[in-house]
Amino acid sequence: MRLLSLLILTFAVLLGISFAILNADLVTVHYYIGVQQVPLSILILSVLVLGIVIGLIVSFPTLVRLRMELRRVNRERG
């Protein structure tokens, strides 16, 4: 199982490196306080991480509520 995890991780890293190499072109990003040129792969990775963070923040209250409910049910069961 550990070997399989290592192989999957190695594959994911190699895939990420090849993705970054294939998308190394600079793109211009216009935002409210300025303009900046960044590599496309970095921009896509940044948007992916931002989406994950926003998703975690949005789902956090539900997760807390469900954990509290699970704790309550476990106490009732004994």
C-alpha atoms as a printed R data frame, in Angstrom:
   type eleno elety resid chain resno       x      y       z
1  ATOM     1    CA   MET     A     1   0.000  0.000   0.000
2  ATOM     2    CA   ARG     A     2   2.856  2.351   0.832
3  ATOM     3    CA   LEU     A     3   4.477  1.609  -2.527
4  ATOM     4    CA   LEU     A     4   1.224  2.338  -4.352
5  ATOM     5    CA   SER     A     5   0.908  5.675  -2.528
6  ATOM     6    CA   LEU     A     6   4.489  6.548  -3.444
7  ATOM     7    CA   LEU     A     7   3.873  5.659  -7.101
8  ATOM     8    CA   ILE     A     8   0.712  7.769  -7.226
9  ATOM     9    CA   LEU     A     9   2.497 10.699  -5.584
10 ATOM    10    CA   THR     A    10   5.420 10.392  -8.005
11 ATOM    11    CA   PHE     A    11   3.020 10.289 -10.957
12 ATOM    12    CA   ALA     A    12   1.159 13.365  -9.671
13 ATOM    13    CA   VAL     A    13   4.411 15.317  -9.214
14 ATOM    14    CA   LEU     A    14   5.634 14.379 -12.702
15 ATOM    15    CA   LEU     A    15   2.260 15.323 -14.153
16 ATOM    16    CA   GLY     A    16   2.400 18.683 -12.355
17 ATOM    17    CA   ILE     A    17   5.937 19.376 -13.588
18 ATOM    18    CA   SER     A    18   5.007 18.549 -17.179
19 ATOM    19    CA   PHE     A    19   1.900 20.747 -16.850
20 ATOM    20    CA   ALA     A    20   4.033 23.647 -15.640
21 ATOM    21    CA   ILE     A    21   6.515 23.189 -18.486
22 ATOM    22    CA   LEU     A    22   3.774 23.026 -21.123
23 ATOM    23    CA   ASN     A    23   2.052 26.153 -19.740
24 ATOM    24    CA   ALA     A    24   5.030 28.404 -19.125
25 ATOM    25    CA   ASP     A    25   3.714 31.220 -21.327
26 ATOM    26    CA   LEU     A    26   3.228 34.561 -19.633
27 ATOM    27    CA   VAL     A    27  -0.287 35.927 -19.352
28 ATOM    28    CA   THR     A    28  -1.293 39.419 -18.311
29 ATOM    29    CA   VAL     A    29  -3.549 39.630 -15.283
30 ATOM    30    CA   HIS     A    30  -5.494 42.880 -14.865
31 ATOM    31    CA   TYR     A    31  -6.783 43.453 -11.349
32 ATOM    32    CA   TYR     A    32  -8.170 46.518  -9.608
33 ATOM    33    CA   ILE     A    33  -4.900 47.955  -8.360
34 ATOM    34    CA   GLY     A    34  -2.547 46.989 -11.153
35 ATOM    35    CA   VAL     A    35  -1.414 44.704 -13.924
36 ATOM    36    CA   GLN     A    36   1.014 41.821 -13.667
37 ATOM    37    CA   GLN     A    37   2.403 39.159 -15.983
38 ATOM    38    CA   VAL     A    38   2.588 35.665 -14.512
39 ATOM    39    CA   PRO     A    39   3.170 32.207 -15.994
40 ATOM    40    CA   LEU     A    40  -0.088 30.499 -16.922
41 ATOM    41    CA   SER     A    41   0.693 27.430 -14.817
42 ATOM    42    CA   ILE     A    42   1.220 29.573 -11.700
43 ATOM    43    CA   LEU     A    43  -2.036 31.414 -12.355
44 ATOM    44    CA   ILE     A    44  -3.981 28.169 -12.732
45 ATOM    45    CA   LEU     A    45  -2.378 26.700  -9.604
46 ATOM    46    CA   SER     A    46  -3.173 29.879  -7.651
47 ATOM    47    CA   VAL     A    47  -6.817 29.797  -8.731
48 ATOM    48    CA   LEU     A    48  -7.022 26.098  -7.819
49 ATOM    49    CA   VAL     A    49  -5.619 26.735  -4.328
50 ATOM    50    CA   LEU     A    50  -7.920 29.731  -3.874
51 ATOM    51    CA   GLY     A    51 -10.913 27.565  -4.845
52 ATOM    52    CA   ILE     A    52  -9.904 24.882  -2.363
53 ATOM    53    CA   VAL     A    53  -9.518 27.461   0.429
54 ATOM    54    CA   ILE     A    54 -12.890 29.067  -0.350
55 ATOM    55    CA   GLY     A    55 -14.529 25.633  -0.469
56 ATOM    56    CA   LEU     A    56 -13.080 24.710   2.921
57 ATOM    57    CA   ILE     A    57 -14.191 28.007   4.448
58 ATOM    58    CA   VAL     A    58 -17.719 27.595   3.090
59 ATOM    59    CA   SER     A    59 -18.018 23.962   4.227
60 ATOM    60    CA   PHE     A    60 -16.520 24.554   7.691
61 ATOM    61    CA   PRO     A    61 -19.791 25.580   9.436
62 ATOM    62    CA   THR     A    62 -21.547 22.476   8.107
63 ATOM    63    CA   LEU     A    63 -18.666 20.281   9.245
64 ATOM    64    CA   VAL     A    64 -18.785 21.775  12.744
65 ATOM    65    CA   ARG     A    65 -22.573 21.342  12.928
66 ATOM    66    CA   LEU     A    66 -22.357 17.702  11.825
67 ATOM    67    CA   ARG     A    67 -19.594 16.931  14.341
68 ATOM    68    CA   MET     A    68 -21.662 18.458  17.128
69 ATOM    69    CA   GLU     A    69 -24.679 16.413  16.053
70 ATOM    70    CA   LEU     A    70 -22.580 13.232  15.920
71 ATOM    71    CA   ARG     A    71 -21.230 13.934  19.407
72 ATOM    72    CA   ARG     A    72 -24.804 14.466  20.680
73 ATOM    73    CA   VAL     A    73 -26.033 11.213  19.104
74 ATOM    74    CA   ASN     A    74 -23.074  9.279  20.518
75 ATOM    75    CA   ARG     A    75 -23.819 10.632  24.003
76 ATOM    76    CA   GLU     A    76 -27.489  9.622  23.695
77 ATOM    77    CA   ARG     A    77 -26.537  6.095  22.642
78 ATOM    78    CA   GLY     A    78 -24.331  5.740  25.663
